[in-house]
Amino acid sequence: MKTYLAKKGEITPKWHVVDASGLVLGRLSVRIANILRGRHRPTYTPNQDTGDGVIVINASKVLLTGKKEEGKDYMFFTGWVGNERHRSAAQMREHRPEFLIEHAVKGMLPKNKLASRQMSRLRIYAGPTHKNEAQKPEPLS
């Protein structure tokens, strides 16, 4: 039996919409990363972009377990001496709630050129509405 390898033009990506309200961040991120990579398809090929697009709504209502709301720290560094900034998850949720999901999903993708193409198919919205009706997204079960 031969192993199937997907070709570049054979896969047509679908779009899925996910409501993040009440879901745990890590478990949601794993699910999104697998869909972006295409691991939910039987035609998954690691070196090809066989994944689908994902639209996440209600990103501001995602849950963090334990004491991560105050204890989890995000560090930003400009490269200049003394310009290291730390923000807690609560501060990031207040100012940029999309960042929590984007950062978690990006860490679960491969560290290569393929990941940037897969991340371009991720749309995250803090509120309950989105602007991607033209893609005809299907709700993710």
C-alpha positions as CSV (number, residue, x, y, z in Angstrom):
1,M,0.0,0.0,0.0
2,K,1.3,3.4,-0.9
3,T,1.3,6.5,1.4
4,Y,-0.9,9.3,0.1
5,L,0.8,12.7,-0.2
6,A,-1.3,15.7,-0.9
7,K,-0.4,17.9,-3.8
8,K,-0.5,21.7,-3.8
9,G,-3.8,22.2,-5.7
10,E,-5.8,19.2,-4.4
11,I,-6.9,20.7,-1.1
12,T,-9.7,23.3,-1.0
13,P,-9.8,24.9,2.5
14,K,-13.1,25.3,4.3
15,W,-13.7,27.8,7.0
16,H,-14.9,27.0,10.5
17,V,-16.3,29.4,13.2
18,V,-15.6,28.7,16.9
19,D,-17.3,30.4,19.8
20,A,-14.6,30.7,22.5
21,S,-16.9,31.8,25.4
22,G,-16.5,29.4,28.3
23,L,-13.8,27.3,26.7
24,V,-10.4,26.7,28.2
25,L,-7.6,28.4,26.3
26,G,-5.2,25.5,26.0
27,R,-7.7,23.0,24.9
28,L,-9.2,25.5,22.4
29,S,-5.8,26.3,21.0
30,V,-4.9,22.7,20.4
31,R,-8.2,22.2,18.5
32,I,-7.6,25.4,16.4
33,A,-3.9,24.4,15.7
34,N,-4.9,21.0,14.4
35,I,-7.5,22.4,12.1
36,L,-5.1,25.0,10.7
37,R,-2.5,22.3,10.1
38,G,-5.1,19.9,8.6
39,R,-4.6,17.1,11.1
40,H,-8.4,16.5,11.2
41,R,-8.3,15.4,7.5
42,P,-7.4,11.9,6.3
43,T,-5.2,13.6,3.6
44,Y,-2.9,15.3,6.1
45,T,0.6,15.8,4.8
46,P,3.1,17.4,7.2
47,N,5.0,19.4,4.5
48,Q,1.9,20.7,2.7
49,D,-0.6,23.3,3.8
50,T,-3.7,21.1,3.9
51,G,-5.5,22.9,6.7
52,D,-8.7,24.9,6.9
53,G,-9.4,28.5,8.1
54,V,-10.7,29.2,11.6
55,I,-12.7,32.2,12.8
56,V,-12.8,32.7,16.6
57,I,-15.5,34.8,18.1
58,N,-15.9,35.9,21.8
59,A,-12.2,35.7,22.4
60,S,-12.5,38.0,25.4
61,K,-14.6,35.3,27.2
62,V,-12.0,32.4,27.0
63,L,-11.2,30.8,30.3
64,L,-7.8,30.4,32.0
65,T,-7.5,27.6,34.7
66,G,-5.9,28.0,38.1
67,K,-4.2,31.2,38.9
68,K,-3.1,32.0,35.3
69,E,-5.2,35.1,35.0
70,E,-2.8,37.0,37.3
71,G,0.2,34.6,37.3
72,K,0.8,34.1,33.6
73,D,3.2,36.7,32.3
74,Y,3.8,37.8,28.7
75,M,7.2,39.4,28.0
76,F,7.9,41.9,25.2
77,F,11.4,43.1,24.4
78,T,12.3,45.8,21.9
79,G,16.0,45.0,21.9
80,W,17.0,48.2,23.7
81,V,18.4,48.2,27.2
82,G,15.7,48.6,29.8
83,N,12.8,48.1,27.3
84,E,11.6,44.8,28.6
85,R,7.8,44.9,29.3
86,H,5.8,42.4,31.2
87,R,2.0,42.1,31.0
88,S,-0.2,39.6,32.9
89,A,-3.0,37.7,31.2
90,A,-5.6,39.9,32.8
91,Q,-4.0,43.0,31.4
92,M,-3.7,41.4,27.9
93,R,-7.4,40.4,28.1
94,E,-8.3,43.9,28.9
95,H,-6.3,45.6,26.1
96,R,-5.9,42.9,23.4
97,P,-8.0,39.8,24.1
98,E,-7.2,38.3,20.7
99,F,-3.6,38.1,21.6
100,L,-4.2,35.3,24.2
101,I,-5.5,32.9,21.6
102,E,-3.2,34.0,18.8
103,H,-0.1,33.5,21.1
104,A,-1.2,30.1,22.2
105,V,-2.0,28.8,18.7
106,K,1.2,30.2,17.2
107,G,3.2,28.3,19.8
108,M,1.6,25.0,18.8
109,L,2.4,25.4,15.1
110,P,5.7,24.3,13.5
111,K,8.5,26.9,13.5
112,N,8.9,27.3,9.7
113,K,7.4,29.2,6.7
114,L,4.4,26.9,6.7
115,A,3.2,28.2,10.1
116,S,3.0,31.8,8.8
117,R,0.7,30.7,6.0
118,Q,-1.4,28.7,8.4
119,M,-1.6,31.7,10.8
120,S,-2.9,33.9,8.0
121,R,-6.0,31.7,8.0
122,L,-6.8,32.5,11.6
123,R,-9.2,35.3,12.3
124,I,-9.9,36.3,15.9
125,Y,-12.6,38.7,17.1
126,A,-13.1,39.8,20.7
127,G,-16.9,40.2,20.3
128,P,-19.7,38.0,19.1
129,T,-19.7,39.2,15.5
130,H,-17.3,38.7,12.7
131,K,-16.7,40.1,9.2
132,N,-16.0,36.9,7.4
133,E,-19.5,35.9,6.1
134,A,-18.2,35.7,2.5
135,Q,-16.2,32.6,3.5
136,K,-19.4,30.8,4.5
137,P,-18.0,29.4,7.7
138,E,-19.4,26.3,9.3
139,P,-19.8,26.0,13.1
140,L,-17.2,23.7,14.6
141,S,-18.6,20.9,16.7
